[in-house]
Amino acid sequence: MPFADLPGIRLHYRIDGAADAPVLIMSNSLGTTIDMWAPQLAAMRGMRVLRYDTRGHGKSGLTSGPYTIEVLGRDVLALADHLRIDRFDFCGLSMGGMTGQWLGIHAPTRLRRLILANTAARIAPPELWNARIEKVAASGMTSIVDGVLARWFTASFLARETATIAGMKAMIESIPAAGYIACCAAVRDMDLCADVAQITTPTLIIAGTHDLATPPADGAFLAATIAGARMVELDAGHLSNIEQAPAFTAALLAHLNG
């Protein structure tokens, strides 16, 4: 179980694939761990896939909050430096996609290609995040599980894929409340609407038709604002890499293979 002891934080990570293959870093959404990317791994032949638990999530360290997207972005750069990875592809979903936007703006020389999935330059008004922070602080992660799952997946997927949903429920409940709250603040406070036009990395936007958290309009804004970006819309809710895993993986590989 590899850990990177970085300045101010210990990050848990996992690398799969040949040592000389191009590196793809995958960044998880709020309330998940590196295991959310399991549906993509089998198809990533020819890639060296680096997954990590965002600080405050999974087996990574928990530091005092609130966090910022800059802090989360600098964690990625510090992890890459620790592992002596100069340039990499980056795929982030939701909060991970916000981290990817920050990297595209502030560290373009480190990126080869960028995938921003089910994300936005700004997500929801602060009042929504403050209410969620207060609820988790008062009642813990179990108090938000049902609502989160309803935003992540369509009703048909929830009813049909009961084993997958049980695993996702356990994943949410495993996240430390303090880490979740600190990352909620990072998402709440991020507004890159005026900055994403600076991204020059070849970018793919993936959106979910039924995504309640980051609707397709959010992806369309990114696609229209980032020069040369392309958008793919999938018949899915928020975690499109799980609900439409084959289509998500195909779009990811097509972009990475140019």
Contacts in CASP RR format, 6 or more apart in sequence:
PFRMAT RR
TARGET T0000
AUTHOR 0000-0000-0000
METHOD contacts of the structure
MODEL  1
MPFADLPGIRLHYRIDGAADAPVLIMSNSLGTTIDMWAPQLAAMRGMRVL
RYDTRGHGKSGLTSGPYTIEVLGRDVLALADHLRIDRFDFCGLSMGGMTG
QWLGIHAPTRLRRLILANTAARIAPPELWNARIEKVAASGMTSIVDGVLA
RWFTASFLARETATIAGMKAMIESIPAAGYIACCAAVRDMDLCADVAQIT
TPTLIIAGTHDLATPPADGAFLAATIAGARMVELDAGHLSNIEQAPAFTA
ALLAHLNG
1 12 0 8 1.000
1 59 0 8 1.000
2 12 0 8 1.000
2 13 0 8 1.000
2 14 0 8 1.000
2 15 0 8 1.000
3 10 0 8 1.000
3 11 0 8 1.000
3 12 0 8 1.000
3 13 0 8 1.000
3 59 0 8 1.000
4 10 0 8 1.000
4 11 0 8 1.000
4 13 0 8 1.000
4 78 0 8 1.000
4 79 0 8 1.000
4 82 0 8 1.000
4 83 0 8 1.000
6 75 0 8 1.000
6 78 0 8 1.000
6 79 0 8 1.000
6 82 0 8 1.000
7 78 0 8 1.000
8 63 0 8 1.000
9 55 0 8 1.000
9 60 0 8 1.000
9 61 0 8 1.000
9 63 0 8 1.000
9 75 0 8 1.000
9 78 0 8 1.000
10 60 0 8 1.000
10 61 0 8 1.000
11 52 0 8 1.000
11 53 0 8 1.000
11 55 0 8 1.000
11 60 0 8 1.000
11 61 0 8 1.000
11 75 0 8 1.000
11 79 0 8 1.000
12 34 0 8 1.000
12 52 0 8 1.000
12 53 0 8 1.000
12 58 0 8 1.000
12 59 0 8 1.000
12 60 0 8 1.000
12 61 0 8 1.000
13 34 0 8 1.000
13 50 0 8 1.000
13 51 0 8 1.000
13 52 0 8 1.000
13 53 0 8 1.000
13 79 0 8 1.000
13 83 0 8 1.000
14 34 0 8 1.000
14 50 0 8 1.000
14 51 0 8 1.000
14 52 0 8 1.000
15 48 0 8 1.000
15 49 0 8 1.000
15 50 0 8 1.000
15 51 0 8 1.000
15 83 0 8 1.000
16 41 0 8 1.000
16 44 0 8 1.000
16 48 0 8 1.000
16 49 0 8 1.000
16 51 0 8 1.000
17 44 0 8 1.000
17 46 0 8 1.000
17 47 0 8 1.000
17 48 0 8 1.000
17 49 0 8 1.000
18 46 0 8 1.000
18 48 0 8 1.000
19 48 0 8 1.000
20 48 0 8 1.000
21 46 0 8 1.000
21 47 0 8 1.000
21 48 0 8 1.000
22 46 0 8 1.000
22 47 0 8 1.000
22 48 0 8 1.000
22 88 0 8 1.000
22 89 0 8 1.000
22 112 0 8 1.000
22 256 0 8 1.000
23 47 0 8 1.000
23 48 0 8 1.000
23 49 0 8 1.000
23 50 0 8 1.000
23 85 0 8 1.000
23 87 0 8 1.000
23 88 0 8 1.000
23 89 0 8 1.000
24 44 0 8 1.000
24 47 0 8 1.000
24 48 0 8 1.000
24 49 0 8 1.000
24 50 0 8 1.000
24 88 0 8 1.000
24 89 0 8 1.000
24 90 0 8 1.000
24 91 0 8 1.000
24 256 0 8 1.000
25 50 0 8 1.000
25 51 0 8 1.000
25 52 0 8 1.000
25 76 0 8 1.000
25 79 0 8 1.000
25 80 0 8 1.000
25 88 0 8 1.000
25 89 0 8 1.000
25 90 0 8 1.000
25 91 0 8 1.000
26 34 0 8 1.000
26 37 0 8 1.000
26 40 0 8 1.000
26 49 0 8 1.000
26 50 0 8 1.000
26 51 0 8 1.000
26 91 0 8 1.000
26 92 0 8 1.000
27 52 0 8 1.000
27 54 0 8 1.000
27 76 0 8 1.000
27 90 0 8 1.000
27 91 0 8 1.000
27 92 0 8 1.000
27 93 0 8 1.000
27 95 0 8 1.000
27 96 0 8 1.000
27 97 0 8 1.000
27 99 0 8 1.000
27 100 0 8 1.000
28 34 0 8 1.000
28 36 0 8 1.000
28 37 0 8 1.000
28 51 0 8 1.000
28 53 0 8 1.000
28 54 0 8 1.000
28 57 0 8 1.000
28 92 0 8 1.000
28 93 0 8 1.000
28 95 0 8 1.000
28 96 0 8 1.000
29 36 0 8 1.000
29 92 0 8 1.000
29 93 0 8 1.000
29 94 0 8 1.000
29 95 0 8 1.000
29 96 0 8 1.000
29 118 0 8 1.000
29 238 0 8 1.000
29 239 0 8 1.000
30 94 0 8 1.000
30 95 0 8 1.000
30 180 0 8 1.000
30 183 0 8 1.000
30 184 0 8 1.000
30 187 0 8 1.000
31 57 0 8 1.000
31 148 0 8 1.000
31 171 0 8 1.000
31 172 0 8 1.000
31 175 0 8 1.000
31 180 0 8 1.000
31 183 0 8 1.000
32 57 0 8 1.000
32 168 0 8 1.000
32 171 0 8 1.000
32 172 0 8 1.000
32 175 0 8 1.000
32 239 0 8 1.000
33 53 0 8 1.000
33 57 0 8 1.000
33 58 0 8 1.000
33 59 0 8 1.000
33 171 0 8 1.000
33 174 0 8 1.000
33 175 0 8 1.000
34 51 0 8 1.000
34 52 0 8 1.000
34 53 0 8 1.000
34 58 0 8 1.000
35 171 0 8 1.000
36 93 0 8 1.000
36 171 0 8 1.000
36 239 0 8 1.000
36 241 0 8 1.000
36 242 0 8 1.000
37 49 0 8 1.000
37 51 0 8 1.000
37 241 0 8 1.000
39 241 0 8 1.000
39 242 0 8 1.000
39 245 0 8 1.000
39 248 0 8 1.000
39 249 0 8 1.000
40 49 0 8 1.000
40 241 0 8 1.000
40 245 0 8 1.000
40 248 0 8 1.000
40 249 0 8 1.000
40 252 0 8 1.000
41 49 0 8 1.000
43 249 0 8 1.000
43 253 0 8 1.000
44 253 0 8 1.000
47 89 0 8 1.000
47 256 0 8 1.000
50 79 0 8 1.000
50 83 0 8 1.000
50 85 0 8 1.000
50 88 0 8 1.000
52 60 0 8 1.000
52 75 0 8 1.000
52 76 0 8 1.000
52 79 0 8 1.000
53 59 0 8 1.000
53 60 0 8 1.000
54 60 0 8 1.000
54 72 0 8 1.000
54 75 0 8 1.000
54 95 0 8 1.000
54 96 0 8 1.000
54 99 0 8 1.000
54 183 0 8 1.000
55 61 0 8 1.000
55 62 0 8 1.000
55 63 0 8 1.000
55 67 0 8 1.000
55 71 0 8 1.000
55 72 0 8 1.000
55 75 0 8 1.000
55 179 0 8 1.000
55 182 0 8 1.000
55 183 0 8 1.000
56 62 0 8 1.000
56 63 0 8 1.000
56 175 0 8 1.000
56 176 0 8 1.000
56 178 0 8 1.000
56 179 0 8 1.000
56 180 0 8 1.000
56 182 0 8 1.000
56 183 0 8 1.000
57 175 0 8 1.000
57 176 0 8 1.000
57 179 0 8 1.000
57 180 0 8 1.000
57 183 0 8 1.000
58 174 0 8 1.000
58 175 0 8 1.000
58 176 0 8 1.000
62 176 0 8 1.000
62 178 0 8 1.000
62 179 0 8 1.000
62 182 0 8 1.000
63 182 0 8 1.000
64 182 0 8 1.000
65 178 0 8 1.000
65 179 0 8 1.000
65 181 0 8 1.000
65 182 0 8 1.000
65 185 0 8 1.000
66 181 0 8 1.000
66 182 0 8 1.000
66 185 0 8 1.000
66 186 0 8 1.000
66 189 0 8 1.000
67 182 0 8 1.000
67 183 0 8 1.000
67 185 0 8 1.000
67 186 0 8 1.000
68 185 0 8 1.000
68 186 0 8 1.000
68 189 0 8 1.000
68 190 0 8 1.000
69 98 0 8 1.000
69 99 0 8 1.000
69 101 0 8 1.000
69 102 0 8 1.000
69 186 0 8 1.000
69 187 0 8 1.000
69 189 0 8 1.000
69 190 0 8 1.000
69 192 0 8 1.000
70 102 0 8 1.000
70 106 0 8 1.000
71 186 0 8 1.000
72 95 0 8 1.000
72 96 0 8 1.000
72 98 0 8 1.000
72 99 0 8 1.000
72 102 0 8 1.000
72 183 0 8 1.000
72 186 0 8 1.000
73 99 0 8 1.000
73 100 0 8 1.000
73 102 0 8 1.000
73 103 0 8 1.000
73 106 0 8 1.000
76 90 0 8 1.000
76 99 0 8 1.000
76 100 0 8 1.000
76 103 0 8 1.000
77 103 0 8 1.000
77 107 0 8 1.000
77 110 0 8 1.000
80 86 0 8 1.000
80 88 0 8 1.000
80 110 0 8 1.000
86 110 0 8 1.000
87 109 0 8 1.000
87 110 0 8 1.000
87 111 0 8 1.000
87 112 0 8 1.000
88 110 0 8 1.000
88 111 0 8 1.000
88 112 0 8 1.000
89 111 0 8 1.000
89 112 0 8 1.000
89 113 0 8 1.000
89 114 0 8 1.000
89 115 0 8 1.000
89 256 0 8 1.000
90 100 0 8 1.000
90 103 0 8 1.000
90 111 0 8 1.000
90 113 0 8 1.000
90 114 0 8 1.000
90 115 0 8 1.000
91 114 0 8 1.000
91 115 0 8 1.000
91 117 0 8 1.000
91 252 0 8 1.000
92 99 0 8 1.000
92 100 0 8 1.000
92 115 0 8 1.000
92 116 0 8 1.000
92 117 0 8 1.000
92 119 0 8 1.000
93 117 0 8 1.000
93 118 0 8 1.000
93 119 0 8 1.000
93 239 0 8 1.000
93 240 0 8 1.000
93 241 0 8 1.000
94 117 0 8 1.000
94 118 0 8 1.000
94 119 0 8 1.000
94 123 0 8 1.000
94 213 0 8 1.000
94 214 0 8 1.000
94 238 0 8 1.000
94 239 0 8 1.000
95 119 0 8 1.000
95 183 0 8 1.000
95 186 0 8 1.000
95 187 0 8 1.000
96 119 0 8 1.000
97 116 0 8 1.000
97 117 0 8 1.000
97 119 0 8 1.000
98 119 0 8 1.000
98 120 0 8 1.000
98 123 0 8 1.000
98 186 0 8 1.000
98 187 0 8 1.000
98 190 0 8 1.000
98 192 0 8 1.000
100 114 0 8 1.000
100 116 0 8 1.000
101 116 0 8 1.000
101 119 0 8 1.000
101 121 0 8 1.000
101 192 0 8 1.000
101 195 0 8 1.000
101 196 0 8 1.000
101 199 0 8 1.000
101 222 0 8 1.000
102 192 0 8 1.000
103 110 0 8 1.000
103 111 0 8 1.000
103 114 0 8 1.000
104 111 0 8 1.000
104 114 0 8 1.000
104 198 0 8 1.000
104 199 0 8 1.000
104 200 0 8 1.000
104 201 0 8 1.000
105 192 0 8 1.000
105 195 0 8 1.000
105 196 0 8 1.000
105 198 0 8 1.000
105 199 0 8 1.000
108 199 0 8 1.000
108 200 0 8 1.000
108 201 0 8 1.000
111 201 0 8 1.000
112 201 0 8 1.000
112 202 0 8 1.000
113 201 0 8 1.000
113 202 0 8 1.000
113 203 0 8 1.000
113 204 0 8 1.000
113 255 0 8 1.000
113 256 0 8 1.000
113 258 0 8 1.000
114 199 0 8 1.000
114 201 0 8 1.000
114 202 0 8 1.000
114 203 0 8 1.000
114 204 0 8 1.000
115 203 0 8 1.000
115 204 0 8 1.000
115 206 0 8 1.000
115 252 0 8 1.000
115 255 0 8 1.000
115 256 0 8 1.000
116 203 0 8 1.000
116 204 0 8 1.000
116 205 0 8 1.000
116 206 0 8 1.000
116 219 0 8 1.000
116 222 0 8 1.000
117 205 0 8 1.000
117 206 0 8 1.000
117 207 0 8 1.000
117 240 0 8 1.000
117 241 0 8 1.000
117 248 0 8 1.000
118 206 0 8 1.000
118 207 0 8 1.000
118 208 0 8 1.000
118 211 0 8 1.000
118 213 0 8 1.000
118 214 0 8 1.000
118 237 0 8 1.000
118 238 0 8 1.000
118 239 0 8 1.000
118 240 0 8 1.000
119 214 0 8 1.000
119 218 0 8 1.000
119 219 0 8 1.000
119 222 0 8 1.000
120 214 0 8 1.000
120 218 0 8 1.000
120 219 0 8 1.000
120 221 0 8 1.000
120 222 0 8 1.000
121 191 0 8 1.000
121 192 0 8 1.000
121 193 0 8 1.000
121 195 0 8 1.000
121 196 0 8 1.000
121 218 0 8 1.000
121 221 0 8 1.000
121 222 0 8 1.000
121 225 0 8 1.000
122 190 0 8 1.000
122 191 0 8 1.000
122 192 0 8 1.000
122 193 0 8 1.000
123 187 0 8 1.000
123 190 0 8 1.000
123 213 0 8 1.000
123 214 0 8 1.000
123 218 0 8 1.000
124 188 0 8 1.000
124 213 0 8 1.000
126 188 0 8 1.000
126 189 0 8 1.000
129 184 0 8 1.000
129 185 0 8 1.000
129 187 0 8 1.000
129 188 0 8 1.000
130 188 0 8 1.000
132 144 0 8 1.000
132 184 0 8 1.000
133 181 0 8 1.000
133 184 0 8 1.000
133 185 0 8 1.000
133 188 0 8 1.000
135 143 0 8 1.000
135 144 0 8 1.000
136 143 0 8 1.000
136 144 0 8 1.000
136 177 0 8 1.000
136 180 0 8 1.000
136 181 0 8 1.000
136 184 0 8 1.000
137 177 0 8 1.000
137 181 0 8 1.000
140 177 0 8 1.000
141 172 0 8 1.000
141 173 0 8 1.000
141 175 0 8 1.000
141 177 0 8 1.000
141 180 0 8 1.000
142 173 0 8 1.000
144 172 0 8 1.000
145 169 0 8 1.000
145 172 0 8 1.000
145 173 0 8 1.000
148 172 0 8 1.000
149 158 0 8 1.000
149 165 0 8 1.000
149 168 0 8 1.000
149 169 0 8 1.000
149 172 0 8 1.000
150 158 0 8 1.000
150 212 0 8 1.000
151 212 0 8 1.000
151 213 0 8 1.000
151 238 0 8 1.000
152 168 0 8 1.000
152 213 0 8 1.000
152 237 0 8 1.000
152 238 0 8 1.000
152 239 0 8 1.000
153 161 0 8 1.000
153 165 0 8 1.000
153 237 0 8 1.000
153 238 0 8 1.000
153 239 0 8 1.000
153 242 0 8 1.000
153 243 0 8 1.000
154 210 0 8 1.000
154 236 0 8 1.000
154 237 0 8 1.000
154 243 0 8 1.000
157 165 0 8 1.000
157 236 0 8 1.000
157 237 0 8 1.000
157 243 0 8 1.000
158 165 0 8 1.000
164 242 0 8 1.000
168 239 0 8 1.000
168 242 0 8 1.000
193 221 0 8 1.000
196 222 0 8 1.000
196 225 0 8 1.000
196 226 0 8 1.000
197 225 0 8 1.000
197 226 0 8 1.000
197 227 0 8 1.000
199 226 0 8 1.000
199 227 0 8 1.000
199 229 0 8 1.000
200 227 0 8 1.000
202 228 0 8 1.000
202 255 0 8 1.000
202 258 0 8 1.000
203 222 0 8 1.000
203 226 0 8 1.000
203 228 0 8 1.000
203 229 0 8 1.000
203 230 0 8 1.000
204 229 0 8 1.000
204 230 0 8 1.000
204 231 0 8 1.000
204 232 0 8 1.000
204 251 0 8 1.000
204 252 0 8 1.000
204 255 0 8 1.000
205 219 0 8 1.000
205 220 0 8 1.000
205 222 0 8 1.000
205 223 0 8 1.000
205 226 0 8 1.000
205 229 0 8 1.000
205 230 0 8 1.000
205 231 0 8 1.000
205 232 0 8 1.000
206 231 0 8 1.000
206 232 0 8 1.000
206 233 0 8 1.000
206 234 0 8 1.000
206 240 0 8 1.000
206 248 0 8 1.000
206 251 0 8 1.000
206 252 0 8 1.000
207 214 0 8 1.000
207 215 0 8 1.000
207 216 0 8 1.000
207 218 0 8 1.000
207 219 0 8 1.000
207 220 0 8 1.000
207 231 0 8 1.000
207 232 0 8 1.000
207 233 0 8 1.000
207 234 0 8 1.000
207 240 0 8 1.000
208 215 0 8 1.000
208 216 0 8 1.000
208 233 0 8 1.000
208 234 0 8 1.000
208 235 0 8 1.000
208 236 0 8 1.000
208 237 0 8 1.000
208 238 0 8 1.000
208 240 0 8 1.000
209 216 0 8 1.000
209 233 0 8 1.000
209 234 0 8 1.000
209 235 0 8 1.000
209 236 0 8 1.000
209 237 0 8 1.000
210 235 0 8 1.000
210 236 0 8 1.000
210 237 0 8 1.000
211 236 0 8 1.000
211 237 0 8 1.000
211 238 0 8 1.000
211 240 0 8 1.000
212 237 0 8 1.000
212 238 0 8 1.000
213 238 0 8 1.000
214 238 0 8 1.000
216 233 0 8 1.000
219 231 0 8 1.000
220 231 0 8 1.000
222 229 0 8 1.000
222 231 0 8 1.000
223 229 0 8 1.000
223 230 0 8 1.000
223 231 0 8 1.000
230 255 0 8 1.000
232 251 0 8 1.000
234 240 0 8 1.000
234 243 0 8 1.000
234 244 0 8 1.000
234 247 0 8 1.000
234 248 0 8 1.000
234 251 0 8 1.000
235 244 0 8 1.000
235 247 0 8 1.000
236 243 0 8 1.000
236 244 0 8 1.000
236 248 0 8 1.000
237 243 0 8 1.000
240 248 0 8 1.000
241 248 0 8 1.000
241 249 0 8 1.000
END
